[in-house]
Amino acid sequence: MTEKSHKIIGKNLKTARLNKNWTQVELADKAGINSNYYAKIERGDISPSYETFEKIFKALGVKSKDIFPV
């Protein structure tokens, strides 16, 4: 993925999280990941593993197509 893709994914994750009225810490707890690590994902600084994405998507109740750019 490109840096631009990371930023778009992060923005989409943030939007989905805010739609739930959750903080980054709340989402990270629900996904079972570190909140600092999640913040880096949301900022688009890093791209996590597929397994981590799955945990985040499950916690948010979204599908990958809702988050990943086309």
C-alpha atoms as one frame of an Amber mdcrd trajectory, in Angstrom:
protein
   0.000   0.000   0.000   1.095   3.541  -0.622   1.411   6.284   1.971  -1.679
   7.924   0.464  -3.624   4.666   0.935  -2.527   4.522   4.586  -3.879   8.041
   5.127  -7.206   7.225   3.456  -7.585   4.040   5.507  -6.777   5.978   8.673
  -9.350   8.628   7.823 -11.985   5.976   7.124 -11.213   4.213  10.400 -11.509
   7.495  12.275 -14.869   8.225  10.660 -16.181   4.760  11.551 -14.896   5.140
  15.109 -16.454   8.572  15.549 -19.767   7.254  14.212 -19.731   4.957  17.261
 -18.784   7.888  19.526 -15.739   5.952  20.715 -12.322   7.240  21.667  -9.215
   5.652  20.212  -8.638   3.989  23.574 -12.142   2.492  23.603 -11.757   1.072
  20.108  -8.301  -0.296  20.840  -9.647  -2.009  23.973 -12.545  -3.539  22.035
 -10.158  -4.731  19.315  -7.630  -6.057  21.823  -4.756  -3.920  20.596  -2.560
  -1.211  22.117  -4.110   2.262  21.913  -0.828   3.902  20.847  -0.507   1.360
  18.050  -4.083   2.049  16.954  -3.435   5.804  16.937  -0.536   5.228  14.511
  -2.831   3.201  12.240  -5.475   5.924  12.287  -2.891   8.596  11.492  -1.742
   6.508   8.550   1.764   6.169   9.952   1.775   2.365   9.773  -0.062  -0.474
   8.096  -0.945  -3.298  10.455  -1.213  -6.981   9.688  -4.340  -8.466   8.163
  -5.163 -10.018  11.548  -5.037  -6.638  13.261  -7.271  -5.101  10.596  -9.730
  -7.946  11.159  -9.816  -7.220  14.901 -10.481  -3.534  14.231 -13.173  -4.248
  11.627 -14.892  -6.711  13.961 -14.841  -4.228  16.844 -16.297  -1.512  14.598
 -18.792  -3.831  12.933 -17.610  -2.874   9.453 -16.367  -4.748   6.402 -13.012
  -4.192   4.740 -14.732  -2.659   1.705 -16.051   0.089   4.002 -12.519   1.082
   5.005 -10.125   0.258   2.173  -9.970   2.663  -0.782 -11.168   1.323  -4.100
